[in-house]
Amino acid sequence: GFIMFVRLGSMLLLLLLLLLQFGHSLGAPGSFSLDYQKDCFRKDGEEFRYISGSIHYSRIPRVYWKDRLLKMYMAGLNAVQTYIPWNYHEDFPGRYNFSGDRDVEYFLQLAQDIGLVVILRPGPYICAEWDMGGLPAWLLNKKDIVLRSSDQDYITAVDEWMGKLLPMMKPFLYQNGGPIITVQVENEYGSYFACDYNYMRHLTKLFRSHLGEEVVLFTTDGAGLSFLKCGSIQGLYATVDFGPGSNVTAAFDAQRHAEPRGPLVNSEFYTGWLDHWGSAHSVVSSAIVAKTLNEMLAVGANVNLYMFIGGTNFGYWNGANDPYGAQPTSYDYDAPLTEAGDLTEKYFAIQEVIKMYHKIPAGPIPPTTPKYAYGTVGMKKLQTLSDALETLSLSGPVKSKYPQTFIELNQAFGYVLYRTTLPVNCNTPTPLSSPLNGVHDRAYVSVDGVAVGILERNKVITINVTGKAGSQVDLLVENMGRINYGKNINDFKGLVSNMTLGKDTLTGWTMYSLSIDDAVSQGLLGETKPTDPPPPPALSLPAFYKGSFIIPDSIPDLPQDTYIKLPKWKKGQVWINGFNLGRYWPTRGPQVTLFVPANILSTAAPNNVTVLELEEAPCSSGPCSVEFTATPILNATVQSDYKWERRLFIKDDLL
């Protein structure tokens, strides 16, 4: 018996060591449920109320996840809410990426280690001012697909994706010892035209089959009966969203129509609001946020602050709204933590309100990260985009009678060059036009290597050109971000309808898919000998520019975060050390500086800055440069011909 006991003891010890080595530190299984009698949540049998904040791991470099989550915890939050953008993880059918900045399991683990529970919103559609609301562009391979409905092709893709994702999430459920207390099914479905109950039923079954019967599944919709009509369904707990200044009683009355009993929940309480290029930067006062937060907490409601930190749409990830207006690179959102994770007055105002209801963790709040102004960096021209065509177009030219869309060319993001010739002599200015408004979203037009104008979706559908029969016409088309909300999320990119010259349809197209990110990160762009005289100042050909700067390793604590500013540059894309920071468009505003996280900078080698300027670089008239500054500018005056004003917190304005 004694030997048996010793053997059992050593086996248990071995098991414990193995667990420590391999098992991640998920806690003991707990219980989390809805209590309809007492109108509350129950966590491990105790009454529980969450005060949560939204954070999107896809908008924050992984090295900063811990800092941002700690700041949220120290503000008095006991929960965080995050979206999982499908297109961020499955860029190509069946090809999944959960590593590095996409390691959502590591993010969930960090939240739990810090002491936060998690409200998970895995989609499949998330909105979130993210490209196509998180749906992958390859779904559009079926041209007439009805997204977010029982369309069989859509359902098949959703089933496969959720079949990959949800089993990964299951160990992180609270009842399995993880941090996830509730899971949202779909997102604000009541604001979508389809109103397909079979689709919502299918998703409910799908989520249950992967996550089990215990987990609390919920929906979120605007706080109005019209939204809840198509958004809520039996078996999913209905919650609402509304912003500061709302009538809290009326908003929760709407929730009570769908859920007569159970906890009151505002799943998106807006701390700020989104921006669009060409509209003023949204600002929401701390006082009004604090006042409404207090009103909700006073009636015992559960609240998620959207956003607690907004972060950045690096690369091409920004979305757009209808009528077409793209969102900028910054997703600062005027949130309590800035785009760079800085503490704000709003952060402390919210903390003061929470203090009245919950004990706040003791100890210091992680400070705002230091910023460093690396100063001015000289830039010189490499080559025009058309000169670099062979380097950039890895797949080579595609020929067809009529133009093809990005998706037909197997490209999701960025830029495609469309090339044709003038069929006739145009001795007098002749209209080159997209009569069906088919330039999605912006085309930089040149004839025989001379920039002649810009076509822009909904704004400029015709420009005049001159040239001889046989002259080469190039249209570099930029995908500026897919619509993420409303009925037009099936947003095809490129030339999505025919172009005309005068009365004739242009045919005989050659199209080049451009892999600019690969070319930049591999350093494939060369310099051309400066031969041509400087172009007229109105417009120049899209071209690449390069500069570099050294961060001395003798200075301790460097590299630090910084912001890049492009004075006198017009519009384009910028990369640092091959990392795509995003789009700049200071001539339209409101965003002027782009956030540069320290993790992409190096003290061991020169830092390379590559700029693709689409309209006109300041370099044609003398030396040109970019500038690294310690202060962000997100609220510059905007130049725009937008006629409408979108209101704060009214999502219907985004249609």
Sequence and secondary structure as in RCSB ss.txt:
>XXXX:A:sequence
GFIMFVRLGSMLLLLLLLLLQFGHSLGAPGSFSLDYQKDCFRKDGEEFRYISGSIHYSRIPRVYWKDRLLKMYMA
GLNAVQTYIPWNYHEDFPGRYNFSGDRDVEYFLQLAQDIGLVVILRPGPYICAEWDMGGLPAWLLNKKDIVLRSS
DQDYITAVDEWMGKLLPMMKPFLYQNGGPIITVQVENEYGSYFACDYNYMRHLTKLFRSHLGEEVVLFTTDGAGL
SFLKCGSIQGLYATVDFGPGSNVTAAFDAQRHAEPRGPLVNSEFYTGWLDHWGSAHSVVSSAIVAKTLNEMLAVG
ANVNLYMFIGGTNFGYWNGANDPYGAQPTSYDYDAPLTEAGDLTEKYFAIQEVIKMYHKIPAGPIPPTTPKYAYG
TVGMKKLQTLSDALETLSLSGPVKSKYPQTFIELNQAFGYVLYRTTLPVNCNTPTPLSSPLNGVHDRAYVSVDGV
AVGILERNKVITINVTGKAGSQVDLLVENMGRINYGKNINDFKGLVSNMTLGKDTLTGWTMYSLSIDDAVSQGLL
GETKPTDPPPPPALSLPAFYKGSFIIPDSIPDLPQDTYIKLPKWKKGQVWINGFNLGRYWPTRGPQVTLFVPANI
LSTAAPNNVTVLELEEAPCSSGPCSVEFTATPILNATVQSDYKWERRLFIKDDLL
>XXXX:A:secstr
 HHHHHHHHHHHHHHHHHHHHHS        EEEETTTTEEEETTEEE  EEEEE GGGS GGGHHHHHHHHHHT
T  EEEEE  HHHH SBTTB   SGGG HHHHHHHHHHHT EEEEE  S   TTBGGGG  GGGGGSTT  TTSS
 HHHHHHHHHHHHHHHHHHGGGBGGGTSSEEEEE SSSGGGSS   HHHHHHHHHHHHHHH SSSEEEEEEESSH
HHHHHH  TTSEEEEE  TTS HHHHHHHHHHH SSS  EEEEEESS    TTS      HHHHHHHHHHHHHTT
 EEEEEEEE  B  TT B EETTTEE  SB  TT SB TT  B HHHHHHHHHHHTTS    S       B   E
EEEEEEEEETTTTHHHH TT EEEESS  BTTTTT  SSEEEEEEE SS EEEEEEEE TT  EESEEEEEETTE
EEEEEETTTB EEEEEE TT EEEEEEE    B SSTT     EE S  EETTEE   EEEEE  HHHHHHTT  
      S    TT    EEEEEEE   TTSTT S BEEEE TT  SEEEEETTEEEEEE TTT S  EEEE GGG
  SSS EEEEEEESS  GGGGS EEEEEESS                TT GGGG 
